[in-house]
Amino acid sequence: MEIPLLRYQNISLDQIQSSCSSFPFSLSDNNKVFKDRTLFDRRKWKNPVARIKCYSLLDQGLKPRPKPNKINVEELKESKLQEALVKKPSAGICSQIEKLVLNRRYREALELFEVLEFEGGFDVGTSTYDALVSACIGLKSIREVKRVHSYMLNTGYEPDLYMRNRVLTMHVKMGMMIDARKLFGEMPERNIVTWNIIIAGLVDSGGYLEAFRLFIVMWEELSDGGSRIFATMVRAAAGLGLISVGKQLHSCAVKIGIGDDGFVSCALIDMYSKCGSIEDAQGVFDEMPEKTTVGWNSIIAGYALHGYSEEALDLYYEMRDTGAKMDHFTFSIILRTCTRLASLEHAKQAHGGLVRQGFGLDIVANTTLVDFYSKWGRIEDARHVFDMMPRKNLISWNALIAGYANHGRGAEAVELFELMLCERMKPNHVTFLAVLSACSHSGLSKRGWEIFQSMSTDHKIKPRAMHYACMIELLGREGLLDEAFALIRDAPFKPTANMWAALLTACRVHENLELGKFAAENLYGMEPEKLCNYVVLLNIYNSSGKLKEAAAVVQTLRRKGLRMLPACSWIEIKKQPHVFLSGDKSHIQTKEIYKKVDSLMLEISKHGYVPEGRTLLPDVDEQEQRVLMYHSEKLAVAFGLINTLDWMPLQIVQSHRICCDCHTAIKLIAMVTGREIVVRDSSRFHHFKDGMCSCGDYW
């Protein structure tokens, strides 16, 4: 007699954990650290099924089953005949479904499946169900998953182990982990593939502890695990941030002979990087017998993650020189690294390599490229890359809209936003943040309000605090401080620091002392240690002639031990960055630079330039006042003018917001030299050309 073992699968995880007391480590919610440094003992565990004892029928109180009589046999035959008559041949429909899926026409395949659902009783085979599972995964549709699985159950289809694994995969891929866990628990048999599917699904969904518990049970049941399951568990250790657990898994992988496996090595590199040990990650990479593309990407990303941008670039060039195959992830990592380094020349080389390697139309790499060019000040190049993309996703649109916003080109940002809507691309809260920021930077008050109101009315997106901050900045730019304050007061949530900071900045620009003081007091309560809040108020007092109040703010800064940082500017010439501090005399061309600054100041004074010395910036050292003429941005501009051709634009990056004096001076320098000068400060881009700035003198 065959005994159903299904009920033995419904054991709780705690019971399973306690039954594995001989396992070298345990894991619980309250104690995530493994007890023992050693991991697995390569003993052979007994199959849990072998522990099941079969008692005699009398012990269980069961009576012998009666023999079927002649009538029962006839009824059984008749029932089988009726069942066979109900089943309808479906070879034609099933064949069409399989062909459609083979050609990736998933939607059409599932529409044809509706015929089977509607009429019912069709005999559907394993190959068709396999195709339908692929269609559901391809469409990423939870609704279709439920339809197909329901039909399987309702028609009495009995899947084999392969199809059970496929159905489990379908649920896992859709993130339906509760249903997947239930299916897994009800499976009468499992293999290593089954365990891989459910454990990987738990790790992907963030269920790291649950994954480890199942891993322990799997090890007891199968006494083995392939390289993929170990790679998955290493990812789980990275997710928990437990390097000790990762090291135990690493040790075990080496002992059982899969330490050099590509999947395991790449997972270990990623784990060590995320857990803060880039040295161990490098050690694993060095030991790889064959350095794969994923391996190179993992170690480069590890260095980039820890801020070792130059080392990441060196590894990229080493990867290129070894002839290793690159993919779109390689170029995405390098372009992000170039963004951090503000290195246009390295990014151009990466762009060229991307095209040469055949990824010129890749959506991920090109979106990263759009983001880079936008952040580096080459918005026209960003638009060119965007226009050449055959397919664009929401991130691509958001990157370019945000680029236009940061460059003070609000009209183009709004135009692109409207084009996006015409393309039936659904915006999200990031899209609205970008376009509202563009409106506030460019003073597009009316259009900004229309877009803000359309968020909830047309697109059913509830505005967040950052959207309110954009609108407060927009009103503040127009000088409508009372309306800006009313927007804060009437917000459907508690005002955030960004909202008060936007109002405080507007009060500084329009010299509203009372409202500015009120905004600053609210900011102090939220961010008592943030320096810029005090300095903005200090500027308000200075500009209003309230010297006694300004002195009190300075005393508060000293009492709290808050110090303003020295300003820093840098410019890249021929792939080489040159860094300047205010009053800096360490550069090899110092004499030429200072001579150039003096001549520029003399020239622009003929056009009305008068030094401004009363305003401090949120993160600028007090010594700035004593070296006003030789601020870091002026030194960088002078150096750039000396070392570039007359027609070349200058691009400068700053660690702080550009001060009023330098802003005025660089506008006039751009006019008298006929150069375009782009300054990227901590707030936004400033495009200086013909005596004008893209920010409209509001920043």
BELURWO-V768983 format. One record per residue. N is the residue number from 1. D_FIRST is the distance of its C-alpha to the first C-alpha in Angstrom with 1 decimal. Layout:
n=N d_first=D_FIRST
n=N d_first=D_FIRST
//
This chain:
n=1 d_first=0.0
n=2 d_first=3.8
n=3 d_first=6.3
n=4 d_first=9.7
n=5 d_first=12.4
n=6 d_first=15.3
n=7 d_first=16.7
n=8 d_first=17.3
n=9 d_first=19.7
n=10 d_first=22.0
n=11 d_first=23.8
n=12 d_first=27.6
n=13 d_first=29.7
n=14 d_first=31.5
n=15 d_first=28.4
n=16 d_first=27.6
n=17 d_first=31.2
n=18 d_first=31.2
n=19 d_first=28.1
n=20 d_first=30.1
n=21 d_first=33.0
n=22 d_first=33.5
n=23 d_first=34.2
n=24 d_first=38.0
n=25 d_first=38.9
n=26 d_first=38.0
n=27 d_first=39.1
n=28 d_first=39.9
n=29 d_first=42.0
n=30 d_first=44.8
n=31 d_first=44.9
n=32 d_first=44.5
n=33 d_first=45.9
n=34 d_first=43.6
n=35 d_first=44.3
n=36 d_first=44.4
n=37 d_first=46.5
n=38 d_first=44.0
n=39 d_first=40.9
n=40 d_first=37.8
n=41 d_first=36.9
n=42 d_first=35.3
n=43 d_first=32.6
n=44 d_first=29.0
n=45 d_first=26.8
n=46 d_first=23.3
n=47 d_first=20.6
n=48 d_first=19.8
n=49 d_first=16.0
n=50 d_first=16.4
n=51 d_first=17.9
n=52 d_first=14.8
n=53 d_first=13.9
n=54 d_first=10.7
n=55 d_first=12.3
n=56 d_first=11.6
n=57 d_first=10.9
n=58 d_first=14.7
n=59 d_first=15.7
n=60 d_first=14.3
n=61 d_first=16.0
n=62 d_first=13.1
n=63 d_first=13.6
n=64 d_first=11.6
n=65 d_first=10.8
n=66 d_first=13.9
n=67 d_first=14.2
n=68 d_first=15.9
n=69 d_first=19.6
n=70 d_first=22.0
n=71 d_first=23.3
n=72 d_first=20.0
n=73 d_first=19.6
n=74 d_first=23.2
n=75 d_first=22.9
n=76 d_first=20.0
n=77 d_first=22.2
n=78 d_first=25.1
n=79 d_first=23.4
n=80 d_first=22.5
n=81 d_first=26.1
n=82 d_first=27.6
n=83 d_first=25.6
n=84 d_first=26.9
n=85 d_first=30.4
n=86 d_first=30.4
n=87 d_first=29.7
n=88 d_first=33.2
n=89 d_first=34.1
n=90 d_first=35.5
n=91 d_first=36.3
n=92 d_first=40.0
n=93 d_first=39.6
n=94 d_first=36.8
n=95 d_first=39.0
n=96 d_first=42.0
n=97 d_first=40.1
n=98 d_first=39.0
n=99 d_first=42.6
n=100 d_first=44.1
n=101 d_first=41.9
n=102 d_first=42.8
n=103 d_first=46.4
n=104 d_first=45.8
n=105 d_first=46.7
n=106 d_first=44.0
n=107 d_first=45.7
n=108 d_first=46.1
n=109 d_first=42.5
n=110 d_first=41.3
n=111 d_first=43.9
n=112 d_first=42.4
n=113 d_first=39.0
n=114 d_first=40.5
n=115 d_first=40.6
n=116 d_first=36.8
n=117 d_first=36.6
n=118 d_first=39.3
n=119 d_first=38.2
n=120 d_first=34.4
n=121 d_first=31.6
n=122 d_first=32.3
n=123 d_first=29.7
n=124 d_first=30.2
n=125 d_first=28.9
n=126 d_first=28.1
n=127 d_first=31.7
n=128 d_first=33.3
n=129 d_first=31.4
n=130 d_first=32.3
n=131 d_first=35.9
n=132 d_first=35.8
n=133 d_first=34.6
n=134 d_first=37.6
n=135 d_first=39.9
n=136 d_first=38.9
n=137 d_first=39.5
n=138 d_first=42.8
n=139 d_first=44.1
n=140 d_first=42.9
n=141 d_first=42.2
n=142 d_first=39.9
n=143 d_first=40.3
n=144 d_first=39.0
n=145 d_first=36.0
n=146 d_first=35.0
n=147 d_first=35.7
n=148 d_first=33.5
n=149 d_first=30.6
n=150 d_first=30.8
n=151 d_first=30.8
n=152 d_first=27.6
n=153 d_first=25.8
n=154 d_first=27.5
n=155 d_first=26.7
n=156 d_first=22.9
n=157 d_first=23.3
n=158 d_first=20.3
n=159 d_first=22.1
n=160 d_first=21.1
n=161 d_first=22.0
n=162 d_first=25.6
n=163 d_first=26.2
n=164 d_first=24.7
n=165 d_first=27.2
n=166 d_first=29.9
n=167 d_first=29.3
n=168 d_first=29.5
n=169 d_first=32.7
n=170 d_first=34.2
n=171 d_first=33.9
n=172 d_first=35.2
n=173 d_first=38.1
n=174 d_first=39.2
n=175 d_first=39.1
n=176 d_first=36.5
n=177 d_first=35.1
n=178 d_first=33.7
n=179 d_first=31.5
n=180 d_first=30.7
n=181 d_first=29.6
n=182 d_first=27.3
n=183 d_first=25.8
n=184 d_first=25.4
n=185 d_first=23.6
n=186 d_first=21.1
n=187 d_first=20.3
n=188 d_first=16.6
n=189 d_first=18.3
n=190 d_first=21.9
n=191 d_first=24.4
n=192 d_first=28.0
n=193 d_first=29.2
n=194 d_first=27.3
n=195 d_first=28.9
n=196 d_first=32.3
n=197 d_first=32.3
n=198 d_first=31.6
n=199 d_first=33.8
n=200 d_first=36.6
n=201 d_first=36.5
n=202 d_first=36.9
n=203 d_first=39.8
n=204 d_first=41.5
n=205 d_first=41.3
n=206 d_first=42.7
n=207 d_first=39.6
n=208 d_first=40.5
n=209 d_first=39.1
n=210 d_first=35.8
n=211 d_first=35.7
n=212 d_first=36.3
n=213 d_first=33.6
n=214 d_first=31.0
n=215 d_first=32.6
n=216 d_first=31.9
n=217 d_first=28.2
n=218 d_first=28.0
n=219 d_first=29.8
n=220 d_first=27.4
n=221 d_first=24.4
n=222 d_first=25.9
n=223 d_first=28.8
n=224 d_first=30.9
n=225 d_first=32.9
n=226 d_first=35.0
n=227 d_first=38.6
n=228 d_first=38.1
n=229 d_first=36.1
n=230 d_first=38.8
n=231 d_first=41.5
n=232 d_first=39.8
n=233 d_first=39.7
n=234 d_first=43.4
n=235 d_first=44.2
n=236 d_first=42.5
n=237 d_first=44.7
n=238 d_first=47.7
n=239 d_first=46.7
n=240 d_first=46.7
n=241 d_first=50.0
n=242 d_first=48.8
n=243 d_first=50.3
n=244 d_first=49.0
n=245 d_first=45.4
n=246 d_first=46.3
n=247 d_first=47.9
n=248 d_first=44.8
n=249 d_first=42.7
n=250 d_first=45.6
n=251 d_first=45.5
n=252 d_first=41.7
n=253 d_first=42.1
n=254 d_first=44.8
n=255 d_first=42.8
n=256 d_first=39.9
n=257 d_first=42.3
n=258 d_first=42.2
n=259 d_first=45.4
n=260 d_first=47.4
n=261 d_first=44.9
n=262 d_first=46.8
n=263 d_first=44.4
n=264 d_first=44.4
n=265 d_first=48.2
n=266 d_first=49.1
n=267 d_first=46.9
n=268 d_first=48.6
n=269 d_first=52.0
n=270 d_first=51.3
n=271 d_first=49.9
n=272 d_first=52.9
n=273 d_first=55.3
n=274 d_first=53.9
n=275 d_first=53.8
n=276 d_first=57.5
n=277 d_first=57.5
n=278 d_first=59.0
n=279 d_first=59.9
n=280 d_first=56.2
n=281 d_first=55.5
n=282 d_first=58.3
n=283 d_first=57.0
n=284 d_first=53.6
n=285 d_first=55.3
n=286 d_first=57.6
n=287 d_first=54.7
n=288 d_first=53.0
n=289 d_first=53.2
n=290 d_first=53.3
n=291 d_first=54.8
n=292 d_first=53.1
n=293 d_first=54.5
n=294 d_first=52.1
n=295 d_first=53.2
n=296 d_first=56.8
n=297 d_first=56.2
n=298 d_first=54.4
n=299 d_first=57.2
n=300 d_first=60.0
n=301 d_first=58.4
n=302 d_first=58.1
n=303 d_first=61.8
n=304 d_first=62.6
n=305 d_first=60.5
n=306 d_first=62.5
n=307 d_first=65.8
n=308 d_first=66.6
n=309 d_first=67.7
n=310 d_first=70.0
n=311 d_first=67.4
n=312 d_first=64.9
n=313 d_first=67.6
n=314 d_first=68.3
n=315 d_first=64.6
n=316 d_first=64.6
n=317 d_first=67.6
n=318 d_first=65.9
n=319 d_first=62.8
n=320 d_first=65.1
n=321 d_first=67.1
n=322 d_first=64.0
n=323 d_first=63.1
n=324 d_first=59.7
n=325 d_first=58.3
n=326 d_first=59.0
n=327 d_first=57.2
n=328 d_first=58.1
n=329 d_first=56.8
n=330 d_first=59.3
n=331 d_first=62.2
n=332 d_first=61.0
n=333 d_first=61.0
n=334 d_first=64.4
n=335 d_first=66.0
n=336 d_first=64.9
n=337 d_first=66.4
n=338 d_first=69.6
n=339 d_first=69.7
n=340 d_first=69.6
n=341 d_first=72.3
n=342 d_first=74.3
n=343 d_first=74.7
n=344 d_first=75.6
n=345 d_first=76.2
n=346 d_first=72.9
n=347 d_first=71.2
n=348 d_first=73.2
n=349 d_first=72.0
n=350 d_first=68.4
n=351 d_first=68.9
n=352 d_first=70.4
n=353 d_first=67.4
n=354 d_first=65.0
n=355 d_first=66.7
n=356 d_first=67.0
n=357 d_first=63.3
n=358 d_first=62.4
n=359 d_first=61.4
n=360 d_first=64.6
n=361 d_first=62.6
n=362 d_first=59.7
n=363 d_first=59.4
n=364 d_first=58.4
n=365 d_first=61.2
n=366 d_first=63.8
n=367 d_first=63.0
n=368 d_first=63.6
n=369 d_first=66.8
n=370 d_first=68.0
n=371 d_first=67.4
n=372 d_first=69.3
n=373 d_first=72.3
n=374 d_first=72.5
n=375 d_first=72.5
n=376 d_first=75.0
n=377 d_first=77.5
n=378 d_first=77.0
n=379 d_first=76.0
n=380 d_first=77.3
n=381 d_first=75.1
n=382 d_first=72.2
n=383 d_first=72.9
n=384 d_first=73.3
n=385 d_first=69.8
n=386 d_first=68.4
n=387 d_first=70.0
n=388 d_first=68.8
n=389 d_first=65.1
n=390 d_first=63.3
n=391 d_first=60.7
n=392 d_first=61.3
n=393 d_first=58.9
n=394 d_first=59.9
n=395 d_first=60.6
n=396 d_first=63.1
n=397 d_first=65.0
n=398 d_first=65.0
n=399 d_first=66.3
n=400 d_first=69.3
n=401 d_first=70.1
n=402 d_first=70.1
n=403 d_first=72.3
n=404 d_first=74.9
n=405 d_first=74.8
n=406 d_first=75.5
n=407 d_first=78.3
n=408 d_first=80.0
n=409 d_first=79.5
n=410 d_first=78.3
n=411 d_first=79.3
n=412 d_first=77.2
n=413 d_first=74.2
n=414 d_first=74.5
n=415 d_first=74.9
n=416 d_first=71.8
n=417 d_first=69.9
n=418 d_first=71.0
n=419 d_first=70.0
n=420 d_first=66.6
n=421 d_first=66.2
n=422 d_first=67.4
n=423 d_first=64.7
n=424 d_first=62.2
n=425 d_first=61.1
n=426 d_first=60.0
n=427 d_first=61.9
n=428 d_first=60.4
n=429 d_first=62.2
n=430 d_first=63.2
n=431 d_first=65.0
n=432 d_first=66.9
n=433 d_first=67.8
n=434 d_first=69.3
n=435 d_first=71.2
n=436 d_first=72.6
n=437 d_first=73.6
n=438 d_first=75.4
n=439 d_first=77.2
n=440 d_first=78.3
n=441 d_first=79.5
n=442 d_first=81.5
n=443 d_first=82.8
n=444 d_first=81.1
n=445 d_first=81.2
n=446 d_first=80.8
n=447 d_first=78.0
n=448 d_first=76.2
n=449 d_first=76.2
n=450 d_first=74.9
n=451 d_first=72.0
n=452 d_first=71.3
n=453 d_first=71.2
n=454 d_first=69.0
n=455 d_first=66.2
n=456 d_first=65.1
n=457 d_first=66.5
n=458 d_first=65.5
n=459 d_first=62.7
n=460 d_first=61.1
n=461 d_first=61.4
n=462 d_first=62.6
n=463 d_first=65.5
n=464 d_first=64.9
n=465 d_first=67.5
n=466 d_first=68.4
n=467 d_first=69.2
n=468 d_first=71.5
n=469 d_first=73.1
n=470 d_first=74.0
n=471 d_first=75.6
n=472 d_first=77.5
n=473 d_first=78.8
n=474 d_first=79.7
n=475 d_first=81.7
n=476 d_first=83.2
n=477 d_first=84.4
n=478 d_first=86.3
n=479 d_first=87.8
n=480 d_first=86.0
n=481 d_first=85.2
n=482 d_first=85.2
n=483 d_first=82.6
n=484 d_first=80.5
n=485 d_first=80.6
n=486 d_first=79.7
n=487 d_first=76.6
n=488 d_first=75.5
n=489 d_first=76.3
n=490 d_first=74.4
n=491 d_first=71.3
n=492 d_first=68.0
n=493 d_first=67.0
n=494 d_first=68.8
n=495 d_first=71.2
n=496 d_first=70.1
n=497 d_first=72.3
n=498 d_first=72.5
n=499 d_first=73.9
n=500 d_first=76.6
n=501 d_first=77.3
n=502 d_first=78.0
n=503 d_first=80.4
n=504 d_first=82.1
n=505 d_first=82.7
n=506 d_first=84.2
n=507 d_first=86.5
n=508 d_first=87.6
n=509 d_first=88.6
n=510 d_first=90.4
n=511 d_first=91.8
n=512 d_first=90.5
n=513 d_first=90.9
n=514 d_first=89.7
n=515 d_first=86.5
n=516 d_first=85.8
n=517 d_first=86.2
n=518 d_first=83.8
n=519 d_first=81.2
n=520 d_first=81.7
n=521 d_first=81.2
n=522 d_first=77.8
n=523 d_first=76.9
n=524 d_first=77.9
n=525 d_first=75.5
n=526 d_first=72.6
n=527 d_first=73.6
n=528 d_first=76.1
n=529 d_first=75.9
n=530 d_first=76.2
n=531 d_first=79.6
n=532 d_first=80.2
n=533 d_first=80.3
n=534 d_first=83.3
n=535 d_first=85.1
n=536 d_first=84.9
n=537 d_first=86.5
n=538 d_first=89.0
n=539 d_first=90.0
n=540 d_first=90.4
n=541 d_first=92.8
n=542 d_first=94.7
n=543 d_first=95.2
n=544 d_first=96.3
n=545 d_first=98.8
n=546 d_first=97.0
n=547 d_first=97.7
n=548 d_first=97.2
n=549 d_first=93.7
n=550 d_first=92.9
n=551 d_first=94.0
n=552 d_first=91.7
n=553 d_first=88.7
n=554 d_first=89.7
n=555 d_first=89.9
n=556 d_first=86.4
n=557 d_first=85.1
n=558 d_first=86.8
n=559 d_first=85.5
n=560 d_first=81.9
n=561 d_first=82.4
n=562 d_first=81.6
n=563 d_first=83.2
n=564 d_first=83.6
n=565 d_first=82.4
n=566 d_first=84.7
n=567 d_first=84.5
n=568 d_first=83.1
n=569 d_first=83.4
n=570 d_first=82.5
n=571 d_first=83.0
n=572 d_first=81.6
n=573 d_first=84.0
n=574 d_first=82.9
n=575 d_first=79.4
n=576 d_first=81.0
n=577 d_first=80.7
n=578 d_first=83.9
n=579 d_first=83.6
n=580 d_first=86.5
n=581 d_first=87.2
n=582 d_first=90.1
n=583 d_first=93.3
n=584 d_first=91.5
n=585 d_first=93.8
n=586 d_first=91.3
n=587 d_first=90.9
n=588 d_first=92.7
n=589 d_first=94.5
n=590 d_first=95.5
n=591 d_first=99.2
n=592 d_first=98.5
n=593 d_first=96.0
n=594 d_first=98.3
n=595 d_first=101.2
n=596 d_first=99.1
n=597 d_first=98.1
n=598 d_first=101.8
n=599 d_first=102.9
n=600 d_first=100.1
n=601 d_first=101.1
n=602 d_first=104.7
n=603 d_first=103.9
n=604 d_first=101.7
n=605 d_first=104.2
n=606 d_first=106.5
n=607 d_first=103.9
n=608 d_first=103.8
n=609 d_first=101.4
n=610 d_first=102.0
n=611 d_first=99.7
n=612 d_first=97.6
n=613 d_first=97.1
n=614 d_first=95.9
n=615 d_first=92.2
n=616 d_first=89.4
n=617 d_first=85.9
n=618 d_first=82.6
n=619 d_first=81.9
n=620 d_first=85.2
n=621 d_first=87.1
n=622 d_first=90.5
n=623 d_first=92.3
n=624 d_first=91.8
n=625 d_first=94.9
n=626 d_first=97.1
n=627 d_first=95.9
n=628 d_first=95.7
n=629 d_first=97.3
n=630 d_first=94.9
n=631 d_first=91.5
n=632 d_first=88.6
n=633 d_first=88.2
n=634 d_first=91.9
n=635 d_first=91.6
n=636 d_first=88.5
n=637 d_first=90.3
n=638 d_first=93.4
n=639 d_first=91.5
n=640 d_first=89.7
n=641 d_first=93.0
n=642 d_first=94.5
n=643 d_first=91.6
n=644 d_first=90.6
n=645 d_first=92.3
n=646 d_first=94.3
n=647 d_first=91.9
n=648 d_first=88.7
n=649 d_first=87.0
n=650 d_first=86.3
n=651 d_first=82.9
n=652 d_first=82.8
n=653 d_first=80.0
n=654 d_first=80.8
n=655 d_first=79.0
n=656 d_first=80.8
n=657 d_first=82.2
n=658 d_first=85.4
n=659 d_first=88.5
n=660 d_first=91.0
n=661 d_first=93.7
n=662 d_first=91.7
n=663 d_first=90.4
n=664 d_first=94.0
n=665 d_first=95.1
n=666 d_first=92.4
n=667 d_first=93.0
n=668 d_first=96.7
n=669 d_first=95.8
n=670 d_first=93.6
n=671 d_first=96.6
n=672 d_first=99.3
n=673 d_first=97.3
n=674 d_first=95.7
n=675 d_first=92.3
n=676 d_first=89.0
n=677 d_first=87.5
n=678 d_first=83.9
n=679 d_first=83.1
n=680 d_first=79.5
n=681 d_first=79.8
n=682 d_first=77.2
n=683 d_first=77.5
n=684 d_first=77.8
n=685 d_first=79.6
n=686 d_first=83.4
n=687 d_first=84.8
n=688 d_first=88.5
n=689 d_first=90.6
n=690 d_first=94.3
n=691 d_first=94.8
n=692 d_first=91.7
n=693 d_first=88.2
n=694 d_first=85.0
n=695 d_first=84.2
n=696 d_first=87.3
n=697 d_first=88.5
n=698 d_first=85.7
n=699 d_first=83.2
//
